[in-house]
């Protein structure tokens, strides 16, 4: 990755933090987004420890180099950031972008005995048979072993419903990851709202749900455009994110 590419990655990741805060998907000064800047996942950008998403700028992002022990020792990284993102990028280098949040509706679904996102509309159908599930929450994810365990659960999927915890999304680009996180939270909001009516759900057939999920997978340009449009709003209202 060139210096120009890294600069753009910083700008895009900073935008994702600002937008997550605008959408109320952040939790205090916790949670992390990261993007690998090396093909083997050994170098990645991540947010600094306990910095509110709404204040993050491109220049604030920390560059982690796992092949440089001296620089690693000097970093003030949140243990959960290293546990989850450090292991994920190392063990799954194709997961270039990783976003982990505790948004209200996704986390609510994660607390159910069956946290399946049932296909009851177009948004929820995006996740039909496409979400890995962790049912072994054991406290704060602050060890390398826990990070490795979580990474192993993804397998061929790009979303992990972290039982009693939150949600993790990985993607090739920041724009795709942001749109996926936005949509999975919206899908869970729809599902929670439907559950709250107490009425019987009208669940799509497997055939329709699968076809809809495949249609979503054909329009990654939609996801990227959504992110770019949101960045244009930031350019007008919070231009300092790119500094």
C-alpha positions in Angstrom: 0.0 0.0 0.0 1.3 3.4 -1.0 1.5 6.5 1.3 -1.4 7.9 -0.7 -3.4 4.7 -0.1 -2.7 4.8 3.6 -3.8 8.5 3.8 -7.1 7.7 2.1 -7.6 4.7 4.4 -7.1 7.1 7.4 -9.6 9.5 6.0 -12.2 6.9 5.2 -11.8 5.2 8.6 -12.1 8.5 10.4 -15.3 9.2 8.4 -16.7 5.8 9.5 -16.1 6.7 13.2 -17.8 10.1 12.8 -20.8 8.5 11.0 -21.2 5.7 13.6 -21.4 8.4 16.3 -23.9 10.4 14.3 -26.1 7.3 14.0 -25.8 6.5 17.7 -24.1 3.1 17.1 -21.1 3.9 19.3 -20.8 3.0 23.0 -19.1 5.6 25.2 -15.4 5.5 24.3 -15.4 1.7 23.6 -15.4 -0.3 20.4 -13.0 -0.3 17.5 -12.7 -0.1 13.7 -9.5 -1.2 11.9 -8.2 -1.4 8.4 -5.1 -3.5 7.3 -2.5 -1.6 5.3 -0.4 -4.7 4.5 -1.3 -7.8 2.5 -0.5 -10.1 5.4 -2.4 -8.1 8.0 0.7 -7.3 10.1 0.2 -3.6 9.8 -3.2 -2.0 10.5 -4.8 1.3 11.5 -7.1 1.5 14.5 -8.6 4.1 16.8 -6.7 5.3 19.8 -7.6 4.1 23.2 -10.7 5.6 24.7 -11.2 8.4 22.1 -14.8 9.3 21.4 -15.8 8.4 17.9 -17.2 11.9 17.2 -13.7 13.5 17.7 -11.6 11.1 15.7 -9.6 12.6 12.9 -7.5 10.8 10.2 -4.3 11.8 11.9 -5.4 10.4 15.3 -5.5 6.8 14.0 -2.7 4.5 15.4 -0.6 2.5 13.0 0.1 -0.9 14.5 3.0 -2.9 13.2 3.1 -6.4 14.7 6.5 -7.1 13.2 8.1 -4.2 15.1 8.1 -5.2 18.8 9.6 -1.9 19.9 6.8 0.2 18.3 4.2 -2.2 19.7 5.5 -1.8 23.2 5.1 2.0 22.9 1.5 1.8 21.8 -1.3 2.5 24.4 -3.8 0.1 22.9 -7.0 -1.0 24.5 -6.5 -4.7 25.4 -9.8 -5.6 23.7 -8.6 -3.8 20.5 -5.5 -5.9 20.3 -7.3 -9.1 21.3 -10.0 -8.8 18.6 -8.5 -6.8 15.8 -4.8 -7.9 16.2 -5.8 -11.5 16.0 -8.3 -11.1 13.3 -5.9 -9.3 10.9 -3.2 -11.8 11.7 -5.3 -14.9 11.3 -7.6 -13.7 8.6 -5.6 -11.3 6.4 -8.3 -11.3 3.8 -10.5 -9.5 6.3 -9.0 -6.1 5.4 -11.6 -4.0 7.3 -13.0 -5.0 10.7 -15.7 -3.1 12.6 -16.9 -4.2 16.1 -19.7 -2.4 17.8 -22.4 -2.8 20.5 -25.3 -1.0 18.8 -28.6 -1.3 20.6 -30.7 -3.4 18.3 -28.0 -5.8 17.1 -26.9 -6.3 20.7 -30.5 -6.9 21.7 -30.7 -9.7 19.1 -27.4 -11.1 20.4 -29.0 -11.6 23.8 -31.7 -13.9 22.5 -31.3 -17.7 23.0 -31.7 -17.8 19.2 -30.0 -14.7 17.8 -30.9 -15.6 14.1 -31.8 -12.5 12.0 -35.1 -13.9 10.6 -35.8 -12.8 7.0 -39.0 -10.7 7.4 -38.1 -7.9 4.9 -35.5 -6.9 2.4 -33.0 -5.7 5.0 -33.2 -8.8 7.3 -33.1 -11.1 4.2 -29.6 -9.7 3.4 -28.4 -11.8 6.4 -30.1 -15.1 5.5 -27.7 -17.9 6.4 -24.9 -15.3 6.3 -24.1 -14.6 9.9 -21.8 -16.7 12.2 -22.9 -16.9 15.8 -20.9 -17.0 19.0 -22.8 -18.5 22.0 -19.8 -18.7 24.4 -19.5 -15.2 25.8 -17.1 -15.4 28.8 -16.5 -11.7 29.7 -14.4 -9.0 28.3 -12.6 -10.0 25.1 -9.1 -9.0 26.3 -6.9 -11.9 25.6 -5.2 -13.2 22.4 -6.8 -16.6 22.9 -10.3 -15.0 23.0 -9.4 -13.0 19.8 -8.3 -16.1 18.1 -11.4 -17.9 19.1 -13.7 -15.2 17.8 -11.7 -15.0 14.5 -12.1 -18.8 14.0 -15.9 -18.5 14.2 -16.1 -16.4 11.0 -15.0 -19.2 8.7 -16.6 -18.3 5.3 -18.8 -15.6 6.7 -18.2 -11.8 7.1 -20.5 -11.1 10.0 -20.3 -12.5 13.5 -23.2 -12.1 16.0 -21.4 -12.1 19.2 -23.8 -13.6 21.7 -24.5 -11.3 24.7 -22.0 -8.9 23.4 -22.5 -7.2 20.0 -21.6 -7.6 16.4 -18.5 -7.8 14.2 -18.4 -7.1 10.5 -15.5 -7.6 8.1 -15.2 -6.5 4.4 -12.7 -5.7 1.7 -13.4 -1.9 1.9 -14.3 0.6 4.5 -17.4 1.6 2.5 -18.7 -2.0 2.3 -18.1 -2.6 6.0 -19.8 0.7 7.0 -22.9 0.0 4.9 -23.0 -3.6 6.2 -22.9 -2.4 9.8 -25.5 0.2 9.1 -27.8 -2.4 7.5 -27.4 -5.1 10.1 -28.3 -2.7 12.8 -31.3 -1.5 10.8 -32.3 -5.1 10.1 -32.2 -5.9 13.8 -34.2 -2.8 14.6 -36.9 -4.0 12.2 -36.8 -7.5 13.8 -36.9 -6.2 17.4 -39.8 -3.9 16.5 -41.7 -6.8 14.9 -41.1 -9.0 17.9 -42.4 -6.2 20.2 -45.8 -6.3 18.5 -46.4 -9.7 19.9 -48.0 -10.7 16.6 -47.0 -13.7 14.5 -44.1 -12.9 12.1 -44.5 -13.3 8.3 -41.2 -15.0 7.5 -40.0 -15.1 3.9 -39.6 -18.5 2.3 -36.0 -19.8 2.2 -36.1 -19.4 -1.6 -37.1 -15.8 -1.5 -34.7 -15.0 1.4 -31.8 -16.6 -0.4 -32.5 -14.9 -3.7 -32.7 -11.5 -1.9 -29.4 -12.1 -0.1 -27.7 -12.9 -3.4 -29.2 -9.8 -4.9 -27.6 -7.8 -2.1 -24.2 -9.4 -2.8 -24.4 -8.2 -6.4 -24.6 -4.5 -5.5 -21.4 -3.7 -3.6 -21.3 -0.5 -5.6 -24.5 0.5 -3.7 -22.8 0.0 -0.4 -19.8 2.0 -1.5 -21.9 4.8 -2.8 -23.9 5.0 0.4 -20.6 5.6 2.3 -19.4 8.2 -0.2 -22.7 10.1 0.1 -22.4 10.1 3.8 -18.8 11.4 3.5 -20.1 14.3 1.5 -22.3 15.3 4.4 -19.3 15.2 6.7 -17.3 17.2 4.2 -19.9 20.0 4.6 -20.6 19.7 8.3 -17.5 18.1 10.0 -14.6 18.6 7.5 -12.0 18.3 10.3 -12.5 14.5 10.2 -10.0 14.3 7.3 -7.3 16.2 9.0 
